[in-house]
Amino acid sequence: MQTKITELFNIQYPIIQGGMMWVGLAELASAVSNAGGLGLITALTQPTPEDLKKEIERCRTMTDKPFGVNLTILPAIKPPPYEEYVKVIIESGIKIVETAGRSPEPFMPAFKEAGVKVIHKCTSVRHAIKAEKVGCDAVSVDGFECAGHPGEDDVTNLVLLPAAFKKLSIPMVASGGIGTGTQMAAAMALGAEGINMGTRFVATQEAPVHENMKQAMVDADETQTTLMFRTLKNTARVFKNDIATQVTEIEARPGETDFSELQPLVAGVRGRERCIEAGDINDGIWTAGMVIGVINDIPTCEELISRMVSEAKETLQQRLATFTD
Ligand SMILES: Cc1cc2nc3c(=O)[nH]c(=O)nc-3n(C[C@H](O)[C@H](O)[C@H](O)COP(=O)(O)O)c2cc1C
């Protein structure tokens, strides 16, 4: 399956595993890359730039295929040392970076000089256009269905993808809500040269999360995510559990939301320790997208990718072809 994305990143299939806090470790990134997709290590999951360097080295012992690093640039009271993470990425010889959160513009000269290909993940047409303007090689367009931060425009991929495609010259990857080959074929019909998945890769054998989380996704339907932080204009789509419901109830009260009240509920470390590690899926916040409604098993990355590619081809060549007779 050759597309502009397989050519750009020198991969077999146009399937990318998006950056995922606490989940994007070498185990998952290497499994995706070994299966012919593009695995990404999540930079900020590593507590220091030095730890990221070690994680990249560890991933190299697990695959000889191309893999990349996700750099999520978010507003923070005490921001991580982004320049140092960028330095480590470049010095480690990484040639593919997924940026997200904010425009990668400040880091583009360094990436370009080092021959790093940058794919920027964004949730609106205007941000995709900006990414092209600042020199990104490709964009991932993340629709309202997606896990994590869908932005504040609430435009789903059925509209967002063709709207972005019309305005872009660089290749576009569809992200958000995808977990099957038929969805992959649909995204490609709308202009995408590949797909990016988060949630679907969390429900795989190699994902470093507790089995209870994987099983909860298999058991859930498409209505079991919720949007929190709407009142803070920093919307996040997460699994709808007891804690997420408490958060949205606090946010629904009249008046301004006091973040200090939410803090103990939403702390990243609580989600990691209670849900991802201990498997108590109701005792913290964990990120998931609407695609949980079409997740019915926990395959290996290899099984998932090869199944999706055959299903996508079959959809394009057989099912859709019958409509053109
Ligand atoms: C557990 C989890 C953690 C995530 N963390 C990040 C992150 O740190 N940075 C980022 O850019 N995207 C993050 N995402 C978003 C994914 O990279 C991807 O854009 C999104 O999951 C696509 O939507 P989907 O889940 O419907 O496939 C995360 C997603 C999940 C499921």
The ligand as a Tripos MOL2 file, in Angstrom:
@<TRIPOS>MOLECULE
LIG
   31    33     1     0     0
SMALL
NO_CHARGES

@<TRIPOS>ATOM
      1 C1         -4.0420    7.1870   26.2530 C.3       1 LIG1
      2 C2         -3.8380    8.3070   25.2630 C.ar      1 LIG1
      3 C3         -2.9040    9.2930   25.5480 C.ar      1 LIG1
      4 C4         -2.6710   10.3220   24.6180 C.ar      1 LIG1
      5 N1         -1.6880   11.2470   24.8600 N.ar      1 LIG1
      6 C5         -1.3310   12.1310   23.8750 C.ar      1 LIG1
      7 C6         -0.2000   12.9680   24.0260 C.ar      1 LIG1
      8 O1          0.4790   12.9630   25.0630 O.2       1 LIG1
      9 N2          0.1230   13.7880   22.9940 N.ar      1 LIG1
     10 C7         -0.5880   13.8190   21.8310 C.ar      1 LIG1
     11 O2         -0.2340   14.5600   20.9200 O.2       1 LIG1
     12 N3         -1.6910   13.0480   21.6650 N.ar      1 LIG1
     13 C8         -2.0610   12.1990   22.6560 C.ar      1 LIG1
     14 N4         -3.1340   11.3540   22.4600 N.ar      1 LIG1
     15 C9         -3.8920   11.4550   21.1890 C.3       1 LIG1
     16 C10        -3.4010   10.4450   20.1250 C.3       1 LIG1
     17 O3         -2.0860   10.6520   19.7380 O.3       1 LIG1
     18 C11        -4.2720   10.5180   18.8680 C.3       1 LIG1
     19 O4         -4.1930   11.8000   18.2810 O.3       1 LIG1
     20 C12        -5.7260   10.2220   19.1700 C.3       1 LIG1
     21 O5         -5.8110    9.1460   20.0810 O.3       1 LIG1
     22 C13        -6.4730    9.8640   17.9030 C.3       1 LIG1
     23 O6         -7.7780    9.5180   18.1950 O.3       1 LIG1
     24 P1         -8.2650    7.9980   18.4330 P.3       1 LIG1
     25 O7         -7.9490    7.7010   19.8410 O.co2     1 LIG1
     26 O8         -9.7020    8.0380   18.1540 O.co2     1 LIG1
     27 O9         -7.4810    7.1310   17.4900 O.co2     1 LIG1
     28 C14        -3.4140   10.3550   23.3960 C.ar      1 LIG1
     29 C15        -4.3720    9.3600   23.1630 C.ar      1 LIG1
     30 C16        -4.5900    8.3490   24.0650 C.ar      1 LIG1
     31 C17        -5.6100    7.2900   23.7580 C.3       1 LIG1
@<TRIPOS>BOND
     1     1     2 1
     2     2     3 ar
     3     2    30 ar
     4     3     4 ar
     5     4     5 ar
     6     4    28 ar
     7     5     6 ar
     8     6     7 ar
     9     6    13 1
    10     7     8 2
    11     7     9 ar
    12     9    10 ar
    13    10    11 2
    14    10    12 ar
    15    12    13 ar
    16    13    14 ar
    17    14    15 1
    18    14    28 ar
    19    15    16 1
    20    16    17 1
    21    16    18 1
    22    18    19 1
    23    18    20 1
    24    20    21 1
    25    20    22 1
    26    22    23 1
    27    23    24 1
    28    24    25 2
    29    24    26 1
    30    24    27 1
    31    28    29 ar
    32    29    30 ar
    33    30    31 1
@<TRIPOS>SUBSTRUCTURE
     1 LIG1         1 GROUP 0 **** ****
